[in-house]
Amino acid sequence: MLLDELKARMFRAMKAGNVVEKEILRVALGEITTEAAREGRRGDDDEARAILRKLIKSNEESLAAGPPDDRRATLSEENRILAEFLPKTLGIDDIVTALAPVRDAVRAAGNEGQATGVAMKHLKSLGASVNGKDVAEAVKRVRA
């Protein structure tokens, strides 16, 4: 289970004296366990991965705000650590390739939103792990 992997990695980071890794994993574990305790939550790996993605997105927004160099390095390191626990996502070129079977449906869609919906439905049926922004860009390329 992902939670067990995070705990084990955090304890290794503590023993190794890796403060950045220890702290970001501690934050992630706290977020995951808090969310799992809420009513109606399953507390499974999918929910844990969603929380890790949320933490990465938050760090990316902080990076976009232009923090000082030392903080930028820490945020980048945190994202690298968290990303190791997520399945690898397809890049834009890979998404375009994966959309080949539904290329005509994507092009025939009334607008970008509908085309993205067609693309997401197809990618989900493949079990592909994708970033929404990358799918939107791939749809633009297919429709161009």
Steps between C-alpha positions, in 0.01 A plus 500: 500500500620850416463623856740232621753594230481866602553415868796273427661763278444770762672290767795437265523875438496565875784254557698646210448857622323607181286782640323602177392145420394429858292817525317469168419136568378594848271763347375252239430235763312752713285610206427142399405380847284808563316450173455126562340573839223708339160344462438338164869463414658168415858587594632297208802551278301697241402759759858511629631561147246780453634667813859463379397661168333782695821562697705505180255743340522727803880498478482577127277799571750620760782457248306705245478784754879535484632414846864559600754255357541298820124451532476417127755220543309359798165505317655331196655231722166443676325456165764253385455295816120499482499417128691179572184362663275578204460295184682646204272718289496509123661797331321711239648308205404168660146627557469606136610149399254339744218709354553363147199261520266788590667771292191549281268528802732756661507706181121472454422625850316831515761680712823450695316394815304228324813385319687479830211299644525250215875479549478456878237226464723312255813544712314385811385186316867429428589547866746773404627737766492852356517863602192702401705788359696256284177347368369847412822576310487163322138564399603837354770326295257233376241763403754724327 
